[in-house]
């Protein structure tokens, strides 16, 4: 008899498995894929280059708790991600910063002057309801068209005017020359890759793992007390209220017989090409190799569910599933798919640590 059956071996499931096993619980973790680590899975390709199978995963967090927790399972390689955008035939820093504006407009503005420049471009939108409103409010229509509209349409197959404001609300604009994509306190990559980190996380004797397994095939055969589900919440309930829409990505990998391909880890293509971006893995991993590997990302409606689509009507469907989920006894829904919300990796770890504390408290309350 297992204390917990956990569906899904990505961050959400693995962190909970590790925590519960350490507390003396017997855990079975099941995944339909043939590997652990979920979308963070990385491996060495035929040429010996470490690549991320499901696109670039860049770790960054402001949470000391999350960073310390993961540091139990990996050493880190300091890494600050930088992104260039192919705009008007030039490669310029993204997010938009002082250098971006000076290069695009052939100017030599100071930080104070660029602040005034952006203010002169901004077009006030009230109320701010959509992604378009967010961006135009800050940088105006011209820069919105150059950097955001095309990219967003490729990524979501929707115009920014049809997307919730949350999609671009986190996109900063800087008036200094800081060209880091993230500004979090902790920015690093697992020294030996994500898969190695997950292996260490899941080594406890109380954890058993079944891969290549659909949980529906075993759920009635393997006795367990409680269930933790990190898969798509609508699938769990057999799409009772309809399918929740997601965006997926078609990844095209290439190995090139040259040491480097591009100047930064990622180059975005907001207006040109069918792909949204190209990532070169050696920037991320720090690996030394005489060849290099890149990946093109083509957003698509079909395939594995990666990005919940943030629109009001989708949230209303999810709310019906959430109500149903909350009514289930001894079943916990968590993670990006289980709660239909886009989370960064550190947010999923924090969510799982919080859920573990909740489970412990419920257990204590029962035994008092």
C-alpha positions as CSV (number, residue, x, y, z in Angstrom):
1,X,0.0,0.0,0.0
2,X,1.4,3.4,-1.0
3,X,0.6,6.5,1.0
4,X,0.7,8.6,-2.1
5,X,0.3,7.9,-5.8
6,X,1.7,10.9,-7.7
7,X,0.9,11.4,-11.4
8,X,3.6,13.2,-13.3
9,X,7.3,13.4,-12.7
10,X,8.1,17.0,-13.5
11,X,8.9,19.6,-10.8
12,X,5.5,19.5,-9.2
13,X,5.4,15.8,-8.7
14,X,9.1,15.2,-8.0
15,X,9.3,17.9,-5.3
16,X,6.3,16.4,-3.5
17,X,7.6,12.9,-3.9
18,X,10.9,13.9,-2.3
19,X,9.3,15.8,0.6
20,X,6.8,13.1,1.4
21,X,9.4,10.3,1.1
22,X,11.6,12.2,3.6
23,X,8.7,12.3,6.0
24,X,8.4,8.6,5.9
25,X,5.6,8.2,3.3
26,X,5.7,5.5,0.7
27,X,5.4,7.1,-2.7
28,X,4.8,5.8,-6.2
29,X,5.3,8.3,-9.0
30,X,4.0,7.5,-12.5
31,X,4.7,9.2,-15.8
32,X,3.5,8.4,-19.3
33,X,6.8,9.6,-20.8
34,X,9.9,7.4,-20.8
35,X,11.9,9.8,-18.6
36,X,11.8,11.7,-15.4
37,X,12.1,15.6,-15.1
38,X,9.0,16.5,-17.1
39,X,9.5,19.4,-19.5
40,X,12.8,20.2,-17.8
41,X,14.3,16.9,-19.1
42,X,17.7,17.3,-20.8
43,X,20.0,14.8,-22.4
44,X,23.2,14.5,-24.5
45,X,22.4,14.1,-28.2
46,X,24.3,11.9,-30.6
47,X,27.1,14.4,-30.9
48,X,27.5,14.7,-27.1
49,X,25.8,18.1,-26.8
50,X,23.6,18.7,-23.8
51,X,20.2,19.8,-25.0
52,X,16.8,20.6,-23.5
53,X,14.2,18.3,-25.2
54,X,11.3,20.6,-24.5
55,X,12.9,23.9,-25.2
56,X,15.2,26.1,-23.1
57,X,14.7,26.1,-19.4
58,X,16.4,29.0,-17.7
59,X,16.3,28.9,-13.9
60,X,15.8,32.1,-12.0
61,X,14.1,33.0,-8.7
62,X,13.8,35.6,-6.0
63,X,13.0,32.9,-3.5
64,X,15.8,32.0,-1.2
65,X,13.7,29.0,0.1
66,X,13.4,27.6,-3.4
67,X,17.0,28.1,-4.3
68,X,18.3,26.5,-1.1
69,X,15.9,23.6,-1.5
70,X,17.1,22.8,-5.1
71,X,20.7,23.3,-4.0
72,X,20.4,20.1,-2.0
73,X,20.3,18.2,-5.3
74,X,22.7,20.2,-7.6
75,X,25.6,22.5,-7.8
76,X,25.1,25.5,-9.9
77,X,26.7,27.3,-12.9
78,X,26.1,31.0,-12.7
79,X,24.2,32.1,-15.8
80,X,22.4,35.3,-16.7
81,X,20.2,34.9,-19.7
82,X,20.4,37.4,-22.5
83,X,18.0,37.7,-25.5
84,X,18.4,39.6,-28.7
85,X,15.5,40.5,-31.0
86,X,15.8,40.6,-34.8
87,X,14.1,44.0,-35.5
88,X,14.4,46.2,-38.5
89,X,17.4,44.2,-39.8
90,X,19.3,44.6,-36.5
91,X,19.9,42.5,-33.4
92,X,18.8,44.6,-30.4
93,X,18.4,43.7,-26.7
94,X,15.1,42.4,-25.3
95,X,13.6,43.6,-23.0
96,X,13.7,47.0,-24.6
97,X,16.4,49.1,-22.9
98,X,18.6,52.1,-23.5
99,X,20.7,50.3,-26.0
100,X,17.7,49.0,-27.9
101,X,16.3,52.5,-28.4
102,X,19.6,54.1,-29.3
103,X,20.4,51.3,-31.9
104,X,16.9,51.3,-33.5
105,X,16.6,55.1,-33.8
106,X,20.3,56.0,-34.3
107,X,20.3,58.1,-31.2
108,X,22.7,58.6,-28.3
109,X,20.2,59.2,-25.5
110,X,21.0,59.1,-21.8
111,X,18.8,57.2,-19.3
112,X,16.8,60.3,-18.4
113,X,16.4,61.2,-22.1
114,X,15.2,57.7,-23.0
115,X,12.6,57.9,-20.2
116,X,11.2,61.1,-21.9
117,X,11.5,59.4,-25.3
118,X,9.4,56.4,-24.2
119,X,6.9,58.8,-22.5
120,X,6.5,60.7,-25.7
121,X,5.7,57.4,-27.6
122,X,3.3,56.0,-24.9
123,X,-0.4,56.1,-25.6
124,X,-2.6,56.1,-22.6
125,X,-5.1,53.2,-22.4
126,X,-7.7,53.1,-19.7
127,X,-8.8,50.7,-18.4
128,X,-5.9,48.3,-19.1
129,X,-7.7,45.1,-20.1
130,X,-5.7,43.4,-22.8
131,X,-2.0,42.6,-23.6
132,X,-2.1,45.3,-26.3
133,X,-3.3,47.9,-23.7
134,X,-0.4,47.0,-21.4
135,X,2.3,47.5,-24.0
136,X,0.9,50.5,-25.8
137,X,0.4,52.2,-22.5
138,X,4.1,52.0,-21.8
139,X,5.9,52.2,-25.2
140,X,3.3,53.2,-27.8
141,X,2.0,51.7,-31.0
142,X,5.2,51.8,-33.0
143,X,7.4,49.7,-30.6
144,X,4.4,47.5,-29.9
145,X,4.2,46.6,-33.6
146,X,8.0,46.0,-33.8
147,X,8.4,43.9,-30.7
148,X,5.2,42.5,-29.4
149,X,2.3,42.1,-31.8
150,X,3.9,39.7,-34.3
151,X,5.6,37.6,-31.7
152,X,2.4,37.3,-29.6
153,X,0.3,36.4,-32.7
154,X,2.8,33.6,-33.5
155,X,3.0,32.4,-29.9
156,X,-0.7,32.4,-29.1
157,X,-2.4,32.5,-32.5
158,X,-4.3,35.5,-31.2
159,X,-3.9,39.2,-31.5
160,X,-2.7,40.8,-28.2
161,X,-6.0,42.7,-28.2
162,X,-7.7,39.4,-27.6
163,X,-5.4,38.2,-24.8
164,X,-5.5,38.9,-21.1
165,X,-3.3,41.7,-19.8
166,X,-1.3,39.2,-17.7
167,X,0.5,37.9,-20.8
168,X,2.6,41.1,-21.3
169,X,2.2,42.5,-17.8
170,X,5.5,41.0,-16.7
171,X,7.4,42.4,-19.8
172,X,9.7,45.2,-18.4
173,X,11.0,48.2,-20.2
174,X,14.3,49.6,-18.9
175,X,15.8,53.0,-19.2
176,X,19.4,51.8,-18.4
177,X,21.7,49.4,-20.3
178,X,20.9,46.3,-18.3
179,X,20.5,43.7,-21.0
180,X,19.8,40.7,-18.7
181,X,16.5,39.0,-19.6
182,X,15.7,38.4,-15.9
183,X,16.7,40.5,-12.9
184,X,16.0,37.8,-10.2
185,X,18.4,37.5,-7.2
186,X,19.3,33.9,-8.1
187,X,20.1,33.1,-11.7
188,X,21.9,29.9,-12.4
189,X,21.8,26.6,-14.3
190,X,22.1,23.1,-12.7
191,X,25.8,22.3,-13.2
192,X,25.2,18.8,-14.6
193,X,21.8,19.5,-16.1
194,X,18.2,19.2,-14.9
195,X,17.9,15.4,-15.3
196,X,20.8,14.8,-13.0
197,X,19.2,17.1,-10.4
198,X,15.9,15.1,-10.6
199,X,17.8,11.8,-10.3
200,X,19.2,13.0,-6.9
201,X,15.8,14.3,-5.9
202,X,14.2,10.9,-6.4
203,X,16.8,8.6,-4.9
204,X,15.0,8.0,-1.6
205,X,14.2,4.4,-0.8
206,X,10.5,5.3,-0.2
207,X,10.1,6.5,-3.8
208,X,9.2,4.1,-6.6
209,X,9.0,5.3,-10.2
210,X,7.0,3.8,-13.1
211,X,7.7,5.3,-16.6
212,X,5.9,4.7,-19.9
213,X,2.8,4.3,-17.8
214,X,-0.7,5.8,-18.2
215,X,-2.0,6.2,-14.6
216,X,-5.5,5.1,-15.8
217,X,-4.0,1.6,-16.5
218,X,-2.8,1.1,-12.9
219,X,-4.9,3.4,-10.6
220,X,-7.3,0.6,-9.7
221,X,-4.6,-2.1,-9.5
222,X,-2.2,-0.4,-7.1
223,X,-3.5,0.3,-3.6
224,X,-2.8,3.9,-2.4
225,X,-4.3,6.2,0.2
226,X,-4.0,9.6,-1.5
227,X,-3.5,10.9,-5.1
228,X,-1.5,13.9,-6.3
229,X,-2.3,14.8,-9.9
230,X,-0.1,17.1,-12.0
231,X,-1.6,16.4,-15.4
232,X,-4.3,18.3,-17.3
233,X,-7.2,18.9,-15.0
234,X,-9.8,18.7,-17.8
235,X,-8.5,15.3,-18.9
236,X,-8.8,13.9,-15.3
237,X,-12.5,14.7,-15.4
238,X,-12.9,13.3,-19.0
239,X,-13.5,16.9,-20.4
240,X,-16.8,17.2,-18.6
241,X,-17.0,20.9,-19.2
242,X,-15.1,20.9,-22.5
243,X,-11.4,20.9,-23.3
244,X,-9.2,23.6,-21.9
245,X,-7.2,25.2,-24.7
246,X,-3.4,25.1,-24.7
247,X,-0.6,26.2,-27.0
248,X,2.1,23.8,-27.9
249,X,5.4,24.0,-29.6
250,X,7.0,22.1,-32.4
251,X,10.8,22.0,-31.7
252,X,13.2,21.6,-34.6
253,X,16.7,20.7,-33.5
254,X,19.9,21.2,-35.5
255,X,23.5,20.3,-34.8
256,X,26.0,22.5,-36.6
257,X,29.6,21.9,-37.4
258,X,30.8,25.1,-35.8
259,X,31.6,26.3,-32.3
260,X,28.9,28.9,-32.0
261,X,25.9,30.1,-33.9
262,X,24.6,33.2,-32.3
263,X,25.7,35.9,-29.8
264,X,23.3,35.1,-27.0
265,X,21.4,32.1,-25.7
266,X,18.2,33.2,-27.5
267,X,17.4,35.3,-30.4
268,X,13.7,36.3,-30.9
269,X,12.0,36.9,-34.3
270,X,9.0,39.1,-33.5
271,X,8.1,39.9,-37.1
272,X,10.0,37.6,-39.5
273,X,9.9,33.8,-40.0
274,X,7.4,31.3,-38.8
275,X,9.4,30.4,-35.7
276,X,9.4,32.7,-32.6
277,X,13.0,32.2,-31.5
278,X,16.2,30.2,-31.8
279,X,18.1,29.0,-28.7
280,X,21.7,27.8,-28.7
281,X,22.2,25.5,-25.8
282,X,25.9,25.9,-25.2
283,X,25.3,29.5,-24.0
284,X,23.0,28.0,-21.3
285,X,25.0,25.0,-20.2
286,X,28.5,26.4,-20.6
287,X,29.6,23.2,-22.4
288,X,32.7,23.2,-24.4
289,X,32.3,21.4,-27.7
290,X,33.6,21.8,-31.3
291,X,30.0,21.6,-32.5
292,X,26.9,23.5,-31.4
293,X,23.2,22.6,-31.1
294,X,20.3,25.0,-31.7
295,X,16.5,24.7,-31.6
296,X,13.8,26.5,-33.5
297,X,10.4,27.0,-31.9
298,X,7.2,26.8,-34.0
299,X,4.1,27.5,-31.9
300,X,1.2,25.2,-32.7
301,X,-2.3,24.3,-31.5
302,X,-1.5,20.6,-31.5
303,X,0.8,18.6,-29.4
304,X,1.8,18.4,-25.7
305,X,0.0,21.1,-23.6
306,X,2.6,23.7,-22.7
307,X,0.9,27.1,-22.3
308,X,-2.6,27.6,-20.8
309,X,-4.2,30.4,-22.9
310,X,-5.1,33.3,-20.6
311,X,-8.5,34.4,-21.7
312,X,-11.6,35.1,-19.6
313,X,-13.7,32.4,-21.2
314,X,-10.9,29.8,-20.6
315,X,-10.7,30.8,-16.9
316,X,-14.4,30.4,-16.6
317,X,-14.2,26.8,-17.9
318,X,-11.3,26.1,-15.5
319,X,-13.2,27.5,-12.6
320,X,-15.8,24.7,-13.1
321,X,-13.0,22.1,-13.0
322,X,-11.4,23.8,-10.0
323,X,-14.7,23.5,-8.1
324,X,-14.9,19.8,-9.0
325,X,-11.3,19.3,-8.0
326,X,-11.9,20.9,-4.6
327,X,-14.7,18.5,-3.9
328,X,-12.5,15.4,-4.4
329,X,-11.5,13.6,-1.2
330,X,-7.8,12.7,-0.8
331,X,-6.9,14.0,-4.3
332,X,-4.7,17.0,-4.8
333,X,-4.3,18.9,-8.1
334,X,-1.2,21.0,-8.6
335,X,1.3,22.2,-11.2
336,X,0.8,24.1,-14.4
337,X,-1.6,21.6,-15.9
338,X,-3.4,20.7,-12.7
339,X,-4.2,24.3,-12.0
340,X,-4.4,25.7,-15.6
341,X,-1.9,28.5,-15.0
342,X,1.5,29.4,-16.5
343,X,4.1,29.0,-13.8
344,X,7.9,29.4,-14.0
345,X,9.9,26.5,-12.6
346,X,10.6,28.2,-9.3
347,X,6.9,29.0,-8.8
348,X,6.0,25.3,-9.3
349,X,8.7,24.3,-6.7
350,X,7.2,26.9,-4.3
351,X,3.7,25.7,-4.9
352,X,4.7,22.1,-4.2
353,X,6.6,23.0,-1.0
354,X,3.4,24.8,0.1
355,X,1.2,21.9,-0.8
356,X,3.4,19.5,1.1
357,X,3.1,21.8,4.2
358,X,-0.7,21.7,3.7
359,X,-0.8,17.9,3.5
360,X,1.3,17.6,6.7
361,X,-1.1,20.0,8.5
362,X,-4.2,18.1,7.3
363,X,-2.5,14.9,8.5
364,X,-1.7,16.4,11.9
365,X,-5.3,17.7,12.3
366,X,-6.7,14.2,11.5
367,X,-4.5,12.6,14.2
368,X,-5.2,15.1,16.9
